[in-house]
């Protein structure tokens, strides 16, 4: 009997499929539980909307966000410019849509930076305690 390296045995493939199905079921159950909480559902909807806006910004924004049109400076909102224009004639709606990408980038950087920093300060405060804990609490306040 010869076993091939490329094709896994039937038992392993079935086991892997069952494991994937269990993981998908757990993820679906988790998302359903999160959707039942109104605040979580609203927050998740806002984050999803921001991600979709950032992803489809080239197709949503009617104008380039950096191109200046000084003839249309400080135009009020209207059919051509939904949110009006700024002092350089740039479309404010387009700038908001393209700004979603920058917002997500900044949020990601802050999350990655603040997590380890907070962990480090919390461990230091817990380990040393006393005056160090009080000083770190006053600094963070």
N, C-alpha and C positions, 0 to 999 in steps of 0.2 A: 504494500500500500504506500502510495506516494502522497505527501502533503505539499501543497503549494503555499508559498509565503504570501502571495498577492491576495488570495481569497481567504477570509477568516472562516473558521468552522461555523456551521449553521447555528449551533448553540450560542456562540459568542455574539453573532450578529443579532439574534433574537433578544439576547440579554441587553445589548447596547440599545436596540430599538425600544425595549421596555423602559430602560433608564431614561431615555430621551422623552418618552411619553410621560413618565412620572414628573420629570422636571418641568415640562410644559404645563402639566396639570397644576403643579404647585405655583408656578408663575401666574397662571390664569386666576387661581384662587386668591393669590396675594393682590393682584390688580383689582379683582372684584371687591375684596375687603377694603382696599384703599378708596375705591370709587364710592363706597357706601358712606364714607365720612365726607360731609359737605365741604369742609375747609380744605381737606386734602384734594378733593375733586376739583375745586376752584383753583387751587394753587397749581395742581398738575395741568389743568387746562391752560392756565396762563403761561406756564413754562413750555408746554407743547406748542402753543400759538407763537411764542417768541422763537422757538427753534424752527418752526415751519416758515416764519417770516424771514429769518436769517438764511435758511436754505434756498428759498425761492425769491430772494431779493432782486436778482436781475430781471425777473419776469413780473414782479409786482410793482416796482418803482417805475413811474412813467419817464423820469428824467435822470440824468447822471447826477449824483449828489455833489460833485465838486465843480461842475461847469458853471461859470458865472455868466449872468445876463444882466448887466447893469441897467438896461432899459426897463426891466421888470422889477427893479429893486423895491422892496417893501410893498408888493402888491397884496391886496386883501384876498382872503379865500374866495375861490370861484370855481367855475367848471374846469378851467385849464390848470389851475394850481389849487388843489383841494384844501390845503392848510395855509396857502399864501406863499410868499417868498421872503427871504431874509434881506439884510441890507446890501448883499452882493447879488441879489437876484436868483439865488439858488432855491430850488423847490424844497420846502420844509418837509413835506410828506416823504419825498425820496430820501432825504437825509435821515428821517426817522426810521425808515425801512432798512436802509443800509447800516444804520447805527445799531440794529439788533445784533449784527455780527460782532461788533466791538463790545457790546454789552455782555454777550455770552463769553467772549474771550476774557474780559476783565473778571467776571464772576468765577470762571474756572481758575484763573491765576490766584484770586483771593482765597478761594476754597483750598487750593493746594498749598498755599503759603500759611494761612492762619491755622489750619489743622495741626501740623507738626509744631508750630510755635506755641499754640495753646497747650498741647500735650507736654512739651518741654517745661513750660512754666508751671503747669499743674503738678507734674512729677516733682519739680524742685520745691514747690510749696508744700506738698505732702511729705516729702522726705525730710526737709529741714524743719518745717513747722515754725511755731513761735513768731519771732520778729520777721523772719524772711517771709513767712506766709502773710503776715499783716502788711508788710511792705509791698509784696506782689499784689495783694488785694487792692491796696490804695492806688497802685500804678494802673491796674486794669480798670478801676472805677473811674 
